């Protein structure tokens, strides 16, 4: 499945959090992964060596370690706003410290990218809360720069315009975007292809996930569906990736752990669809 451009990937997990299990990665022969950060007890040098051996044995490249925190909930949009990322002030300091621990562990895994859902950035850029979130993000970026790492913020909670303003206000040269087109639909924050083109070269990683718009976008959740059955339009999405010069992995994300057989089947289907579209588009682009 490997390719010098757009290798297929999958969002995976070892012992904690979101993502498919490694058995699926092995059985489907997926060549790259984003890894949801494992439980704190296993973020050790010894476990990192074990994980690296497993990656080598499987012939899999780790492209990103994704942070997440206890207490986060994606039950609905108001709950996301209240609980996710570095936005809640009561947990911000502890989560920032944990994100640094995750970055250090990513360094032990020889991974140069860490990512996270920052959460709903305050709308008023003049507010104290907004400035505090900017400061916390600057702190994380400085820490990661010392480890020769970049930080990728996943799209979803903000419009393209708001996300770009926030990145500019942080002003860190190692701060980029993990673009998830389905999240723009799920959160009702913008048409994904237009947003992708607007964010452009700041996109350094992507999630391939599909969704259908809610009846009241931004007020209620859209609905996640198997890749190719939603409103993203992955032919247009990949064409837009060509326009912005994106060469990185196409990382499939499908979170239905309650139904692992269906999850594996849908990831296999998604990989096949992306392989087909990739072959068609890149062959056309090279002519």
C-alpha positions as a Markdown table, in Angstrom:
| # | Residue | x | y | z |
|---|---|---|---|---|
| 1 | Unk | 0.0 | 0.0 | 0.0 |
| 2 | Unk | 2.9 | 2.3 | 0.4 |
| 3 | Unk | 3.4 | 5.3 | -1.9 |
| 4 | Unk | 5.8 | 8.3 | -1.8 |
| 5 | Unk | 2.8 | 10.5 | -1.9 |
| 6 | Unk | -0.3 | 10.1 | 0.3 |
| 7 | Unk | 0.4 | 6.8 | 2.0 |
| 8 | Unk | -2.7 | 5.4 | 3.7 |
| 9 | Unk | -2.8 | 5.7 | 7.5 |
| 10 | Unk | -5.2 | 4.9 | 10.3 |
| 11 | Unk | -5.8 | 6.5 | 13.7 |
| 12 | Unk | -4.9 | 3.8 | 16.2 |
| 13 | Unk | -4.4 | 3.0 | 19.9 |
| 14 | Unk | -2.2 | 0.7 | 22.0 |
| 15 | Unk | -3.8 | 0.6 | 25.4 |
| 16 | Unk | -5.9 | 3.7 | 25.9 |
| 17 | Unk | -8.2 | 6.2 | 24.2 |
| 18 | Unk | -9.6 | 6.3 | 20.7 |
| 19 | Unk | -8.4 | 4.5 | 17.7 |
| 20 | Unk | -8.4 | 1.0 | 16.3 |
| 21 | Unk | -6.2 | -1.8 | 17.8 |
| 22 | Unk | -2.9 | -2.7 | 16.2 |
| 23 | Unk | -4.3 | -6.1 | 15.1 |
| 24 | Unk | -6.4 | -4.2 | 12.5 |
| 25 | Unk | -3.4 | -2.2 | 11.3 |
| 26 | Unk | -1.5 | -5.5 | 10.9 |
| 27 | Unk | -4.3 | -7.4 | 9.2 |
| 28 | Unk | -5.1 | -4.6 | 6.7 |
| 29 | Unk | -1.4 | -3.9 | 6.1 |
| 30 | Unk | -1.8 | -0.1 | 6.7 |
| 31 | Unk | 1.6 | 1.5 | 6.3 |
| 32 | Unk | 1.3 | 4.5 | 8.6 |
| 33 | Unk | -0.5 | 5.4 | 11.8 |
| 34 | Unk | -1.3 | 8.3 | 14.0 |
| 35 | Unk | -1.2 | 7.1 | 17.6 |
| 36 | Unk | -3.6 | 8.2 | 20.3 |
| 37 | Unk | -1.3 | 8.7 | 23.3 |
| 38 | Unk | -1.3 | 5.6 | 25.5 |
| 39 | Unk | -2.1 | 5.6 | 29.2 |
| 40 | Unk | 0.3 | 7.6 | 31.4 |
| 41 | Unk | 1.6 | 4.5 | 33.1 |
| 42 | Unk | 2.9 | 3.2 | 29.8 |
| 43 | Unk | 4.4 | 6.4 | 28.6 |
| 44 | Unk | 7.9 | 5.2 | 29.7 |
| 45 | Unk | 11.2 | 4.7 | 27.9 |
| 46 | Unk | 10.9 | 0.9 | 28.3 |
| 47 | Unk | 7.4 | 0.9 | 26.7 |
| 48 | Unk | 8.7 | 3.2 | 23.9 |
| 49 | Unk | 11.4 | 0.7 | 23.0 |
| 50 | Unk | 8.7 | -2.0 | 22.9 |
| 51 | Unk | 6.4 | 0.1 | 20.7 |
| 52 | Unk | 9.3 | 0.9 | 18.3 |
| 53 | Unk | 10.2 | -2.7 | 17.9 |
| 54 | Unk | 6.5 | -3.5 | 17.2 |
| 55 | Unk | 6.4 | -0.8 | 14.6 |
| 56 | Unk | 9.6 | -2.1 | 13.0 |
| 57 | Unk | 8.3 | -5.6 | 12.9 |
| 58 | Unk | 5.0 | -4.5 | 11.3 |
| 59 | Unk | 6.8 | -2.2 | 8.8 |
| 60 | Unk | 4.6 | 0.7 | 10.0 |
| 61 | Unk | 5.6 | 4.4 | 10.2 |
| 62 | Unk | 4.4 | 6.5 | 13.2 |
| 63 | Unk | 3.5 | 9.9 | 11.8 |
| 64 | Unk | 1.9 | 11.6 | 14.8 |
| 65 | Unk | 1.1 | 11.2 | 18.6 |
| 66 | Unk | -2.3 | 12.6 | 19.4 |
| 67 | Unk | -3.0 | 13.9 | 22.9 |
| 68 | Unk | -6.2 | 13.4 | 24.8 |
| 69 | Unk | -7.2 | 14.0 | 28.4 |
| 70 | Unk | -9.4 | 12.4 | 31.2 |
| 71 | Unk | -12.7 | 14.2 | 31.5 |
| 72 | Unk | -13.1 | 15.1 | 27.9 |
| 73 | Unk | -16.5 | 14.3 | 26.4 |
| 74 | Unk | -17.9 | 14.5 | 22.9 |
| 75 | Unk | -21.5 | 13.9 | 23.9 |
| 76 | Unk | -22.8 | 17.0 | 22.2 |
| 77 | Unk | -21.5 | 20.4 | 21.1 |
| 78 | Unk | -22.0 | 22.2 | 24.5 |
| 79 | Unk | -20.3 | 19.4 | 26.3 |
| 80 | Unk | -17.3 | 19.6 | 23.9 |
| 81 | Unk | -17.1 | 23.3 | 24.6 |
| 82 | Unk | -17.1 | 22.7 | 28.3 |
| 83 | Unk | -14.7 | 19.8 | 28.6 |
| 84 | Unk | -12.3 | 19.4 | 25.6 |
| 85 | Unk | -8.7 | 20.4 | 25.3 |
| 86 | Unk | -6.8 | 23.3 | 26.8 |
| 87 | Unk | -9.9 | 25.6 | 26.9 |
| 88 | Unk | -11.4 | 24.7 | 30.3 |
| 89 | Unk | -9.5 | 26.9 | 32.8 |
| 90 | Unk | -9.8 | 24.6 | 35.7 |
| 91 | Unk | -7.8 | 21.8 | 34.0 |
| 92 | Unk | -5.7 | 23.9 | 31.6 |
| 93 | Unk | -2.4 | 23.8 | 33.7 |
| 94 | Unk | -2.6 | 20.1 | 34.4 |
| 95 | Unk | -3.5 | 19.3 | 30.7 |
| 96 | Unk | -0.7 | 21.5 | 29.4 |
| 97 | Unk | 1.7 | 19.6 | 31.7 |
| 98 | Unk | 0.4 | 16.3 | 30.5 |
| 99 | Unk | 0.6 | 17.4 | 26.8 |
| 100 | Unk | 4.3 | 18.1 | 27.4 |
| 101 | Unk | 4.7 | 14.6 | 28.9 |
| 102 | Unk | 3.0 | 13.2 | 25.8 |
| 103 | Unk | 5.4 | 15.3 | 23.6 |
| 104 | Unk | 8.4 | 13.9 | 25.5 |
| 105 | Unk | 7.0 | 10.4 | 25.0 |
| 106 | Unk | 6.6 | 11.1 | 21.3 |
| 107 | Unk | 10.2 | 12.1 | 21.3 |
| 108 | Unk | 11.1 | 8.7 | 22.7 |
| 109 | Unk | 9.1 | 7.2 | 19.8 |
| 110 | Unk | 11.2 | 9.3 | 17.4 |
| 111 | Unk | 8.1 | 11.1 | 16.3 |
| 112 | Unk | 8.3 | 14.7 | 15.3 |
| 113 | Unk | 4.6 | 15.6 | 15.4 |
| 114 | Unk | 2.2 | 15.9 | 18.3 |
| 115 | Unk | -1.5 | 16.9 | 17.9 |
| 116 | Unk | -4.6 | 17.7 | 19.9 |
| 117 | Unk | -8.0 | 19.1 | 19.9 |
| 118 | Unk | -7.4 | 22.5 | 21.5 |
| 119 | Unk | -11.2 | 22.9 | 22.1 |
| 120 | Unk | -13.5 | 25.8 | 21.4 |
| 121 | Unk | -11.3 | 28.9 | 21.2 |
| 122 | Unk | -13.0 | 31.9 | 22.9 |
| 123 | Unk | -14.6 | 34.1 | 20.3 |
| 124 | Unk | -13.5 | 37.4 | 21.7 |
| 125 | Unk | -9.8 | 37.8 | 20.9 |
| 126 | Unk | -9.7 | 40.8 | 23.3 |
| 127 | Unk | -10.7 | 38.7 | 26.3 |
| 128 | Unk | -8.5 | 37.5 | 29.1 |
| 129 | Unk | -9.5 | 34.0 | 28.4 |
| 130 | Unk | -8.4 | 34.2 | 24.8 |
| 131 | Unk | -5.1 | 35.6 | 25.7 |
| 132 | Unk | -4.6 | 32.8 | 28.3 |
| 133 | Unk | -5.3 | 30.1 | 25.7 |
| 134 | Unk | -2.9 | 31.8 | 23.3 |
| 135 | Unk | -0.2 | 31.9 | 26.1 |
| 136 | Unk | -0.8 | 28.2 | 26.9 |
| 137 | Unk | -0.4 | 27.2 | 23.2 |
| 138 | Unk | 2.7 | 29.3 | 22.9 |
| 139 | Unk | 4.1 | 27.5 | 26.0 |
| 140 | Unk | 3.4 | 24.1 | 24.4 |
| 141 | Unk | 4.9 | 25.1 | 21.1 |
| 142 | Unk | 8.1 | 26.4 | 22.8 |
| 143 | Unk | 8.4 | 23.1 | 24.6 |
| 144 | Unk | 7.9 | 21.1 | 21.4 |
| 145 | Unk | 10.3 | 23.2 | 19.5 |
| 146 | Unk | 13.0 | 22.2 | 21.9 |
| 147 | Unk | 12.2 | 18.6 | 21.0 |
| 148 | Unk | 12.3 | 19.5 | 17.3 |
| 149 | Unk | 8.6 | 18.8 | 17.1 |
| 150 | Unk | 5.6 | 20.5 | 15.4 |
| 151 | Unk | 2.2 | 20.9 | 17.0 |
| 152 | Unk | -0.9 | 20.2 | 14.9 |
| 153 | Unk | -4.3 | 21.5 | 16.0 |
| 154 | Unk | -7.2 | 19.5 | 14.7 |
| 155 | Unk | -10.0 | 21.3 | 12.9 |
| 156 | Unk | -13.6 | 21.2 | 13.9 |
| 157 | Unk | -14.5 | 23.7 | 16.6 |
| 158 | Unk | -13.5 | 26.8 | 14.6 |
| 159 | Unk | -14.1 | 28.2 | 11.2 |
| 160 | Unk | -11.1 | 28.4 | 8.9 |
| 161 | Unk | -10.9 | 32.2 | 9.5 |
| 162 | Unk | -11.0 | 31.9 | 13.3 |
| 163 | Unk | -8.4 | 29.1 | 13.3 |
| 164 | Unk | -6.0 | 31.1 | 11.1 |
| 165 | Unk | -6.4 | 34.1 | 13.3 |
| 166 | Unk | -5.6 | 32.1 | 16.4 |
| 167 | Unk | -2.5 | 30.5 | 14.8 |
| 168 | Unk | -1.3 | 34.0 | 13.7 |
| 169 | Unk | -1.9 | 35.3 | 17.3 |
| 170 | Unk | 0.1 | 32.4 | 18.7 |
| 171 | Unk | 2.9 | 33.2 | 16.3 |
| 172 | Unk | 4.8 | 29.9 | 16.6 |
| 173 | Unk | 6.7 | 28.7 | 13.6 |
| 174 | Unk | 6.0 | 25.0 | 14.5 |
| 175 | Unk | 2.2 | 25.3 | 14.9 |
| 176 | Unk | 0.2 | 23.8 | 12.0 |
| 177 | Unk | -3.2 | 22.1 | 11.3 |
| 178 | Unk | -4.4 | 18.5 | 11.3 |
| 179 | Unk | -7.3 | 18.9 | 8.9 |
| 180 | Unk | -10.4 | 16.7 | 9.5 |
| 181 | Unk | -13.1 | 17.6 | 6.8 |
| 182 | Unk | -15.8 | 15.6 | 8.6 |
| 183 | Unk | -15.4 | 17.7 | 11.7 |
| 184 | Unk | -16.2 | 20.9 | 9.8 |
| 185 | Unk | -19.5 | 19.2 | 9.0 |
| 186 | Unk | -20.1 | 17.6 | 12.4 |
| 187 | Unk | -19.6 | 20.9 | 14.2 |
| 188 | Unk | -21.2 | 23.0 | 11.5 |
| 189 | Unk | -18.2 | 25.4 | 11.2 |
| 190 | Unk | -17.7 | 25.6 | 7.4 |
| 191 | Unk | -17.7 | 23.8 | 4.1 |
| 192 | Unk | -14.7 | 21.5 | 4.3 |
| 193 | Unk | -13.2 | 21.9 | 0.8 |
| 194 | Unk | -13.4 | 25.7 | 1.0 |
| 195 | Unk | -11.8 | 25.6 | 4.5 |
| 196 | Unk | -9.0 | 23.3 | 3.4 |
| 197 | Unk | -8.1 | 25.6 | 0.5 |
| 198 | Unk | -8.3 | 28.6 | 2.8 |
| 199 | Unk | -6.0 | 27.1 | 5.4 |
| 200 | Unk | -3.7 | 25.9 | 2.6 |
| 201 | Unk | 0.0 | 25.1 | 3.4 |
| 202 | Unk | -0.6 | 25.2 | 7.1 |
| 203 | Unk | -2.2 | 21.8 | 6.8 |
| 204 | Unk | 0.5 | 19.3 | 7.6 |
| 205 | Unk | -1.7 | 16.2 | 8.4 |
| 206 | Unk | -5.2 | 15.1 | 7.7 |
| 207 | Unk | -7.9 | 12.8 | 8.9 |
| 208 | Unk | -10.1 | 11.0 | 6.3 |
| 209 | Unk | -13.5 | 10.8 | 7.8 |
| 210 | Unk | -17.0 | 11.5 | 6.4 |
| 211 | Unk | -20.2 | 13.0 | 7.8 |
| 212 | Unk | -23.6 | 14.4 | 7.0 |
| 213 | Unk | -24.7 | 17.9 | 7.9 |
| 214 | Unk | -27.1 | 18.3 | 10.8 |
| 215 | Unk | -30.5 | 19.9 | 10.2 |
| 216 | Unk | -29.2 | 22.8 | 12.4 |
| 217 | Unk | -25.5 | 23.1 | 11.8 |
| 218 | Unk | -23.6 | 24.4 | 14.7 |
| 219 | Unk | -26.4 | 23.8 | 17.1 |
| 220 | Unk | -26.6 | 20.1 | 16.9 |
| 221 | Unk | -24.2 | 17.3 | 15.8 |
| 222 | Unk | -23.9 | 16.2 | 12.2 |
| 223 | Unk | -23.8 | 12.5 | 11.7 |
| 224 | Unk | -20.5 | 10.5 | 11.0 |
| 225 | Unk | -20.9 | 7.9 | 8.3 |
| 226 | Unk | -18.6 | 5.5 | 6.4 |
| 227 | Unk | -16.1 | 7.1 | 4.1 |
| 228 | Unk | -17.7 | 8.0 | 0.7 |
| 229 | Unk | -21.3 | 8.0 | 2.1 |
| 230 | Unk | -21.3 | 11.5 | 3.5 |
| 231 | Unk | -21.1 | 15.1 | 2.3 |
| 232 | Unk | -17.3 | 15.6 | 2.2 |
| 233 | Unk | -16.8 | 14.3 | -1.4 |
| 234 | Unk | -13.4 | 12.7 | -1.2 |
| 235 | Unk | -12.6 | 13.1 | -4.9 |
| 236 | Unk | -12.9 | 16.9 | -4.4 |
| 237 | Unk | -11.0 | 16.7 | -1.1 |
| 238 | Unk | -8.0 | 14.9 | -2.7 |
| 239 | Unk | -8.1 | 17.3 | -5.6 |
| 240 | Unk | -7.9 | 20.2 | -3.0 |
| 241 | Unk | -4.9 | 18.4 | -1.3 |
| 242 | Unk | -3.1 | 18.5 | -4.7 |
| 243 | Unk | -3.9 | 22.3 | -4.9 |
| 244 | Unk | -2.3 | 23.0 | -1.5 |
| 245 | Unk | 0.7 | 20.8 | -2.2 |
| 246 | Unk | -0.1 | 18.3 | 0.6 |
| 247 | Unk | 2.0 | 15.1 | 0.3 |
| 248 | Unk | 1.5 | 13.5 | 3.7 |
| 249 | Unk | -0.5 | 10.5 | 4.9 |
| 250 | Unk | -4.2 | 10.0 | 4.4 |
| 251 | Unk | -5.1 | 8.9 | 7.9 |
| 252 | Unk | -8.4 | 7.1 | 8.2 |
| 253 | Unk | -10.4 | 7.8 | 11.4 |
| 254 | Unk | -13.5 | 5.7 | 12.2 |
| 255 | Unk | -14.5 | 5.6 | 15.9 |
| 256 | Unk | -17.0 | 2.7 | 16.4 |
| 257 | Unk | -15.1 | 0.6 | 19.0 |
| 258 | Unk | -18.4 | -0.9 | 20.2 |
| 259 | Unk | -18.5 | -2.8 | 16.9 |
| 260 | Unk | -15.0 | -3.8 | 16.0 |
| 261 | Unk | -15.9 | -6.1 | 13.1 |
| 262 | Unk | -17.8 | -3.3 | 11.4 |
| 263 | Unk | -15.0 | -0.8 | 12.3 |
| 264 | Unk | -12.5 | -3.1 | 10.6 |
| 265 | Unk | -14.7 | -3.6 | 7.6 |
| 266 | Unk | -15.3 | 0.2 | 7.1 |
| 267 | Unk | -11.6 | 1.0 | 7.5 |
| 268 | Unk | -10.8 | -1.6 | 4.9 |
| 269 | Unk | -13.4 | -0.1 | 2.6 |
| 270 | Unk | -12.1 | 3.4 | 3.3 |
| 271 | Unk | -8.5 | 2.3 | 2.5 |
| 272 | Unk | -9.6 | 0.8 | -0.8 |
| 273 | Unk | -11.6 | 3.9 | -1.8 |
| 274 | Unk | -8.6 | 6.2 | -1.0 |
| 275 | Unk | -6.2 | 3.9 | -2.9 |
| 276 | Unk | -8.5 | 4.1 | -5.9 |
| 277 | Unk | -8.9 | 7.8 | -5.8 |
| 278 | Unk | -5.3 | 8.4 | -5.1 |
| 279 | Unk | -4.2 | 6.3 | -8.1 |
| 280 | Unk | -6.6 | 8.0 | -10.4 |
| 281 | Unk | -5.8 | 11.6 | -9.3 |
| 282 | Unk | -2.0 | 11.3 | -9.0 |
| 283 | Unk | -1.8 | 9.5 | -12.4 |
| 284 | Unk | -3.8 | 12.3 | -13.9 |
| 285 | Unk | -1.8 | 15.0 | -12.2 |
| 286 | Unk | 1.5 | 13.5 | -13.4 |
| 287 | Unk | 0.5 | 13.7 | -17.1 |
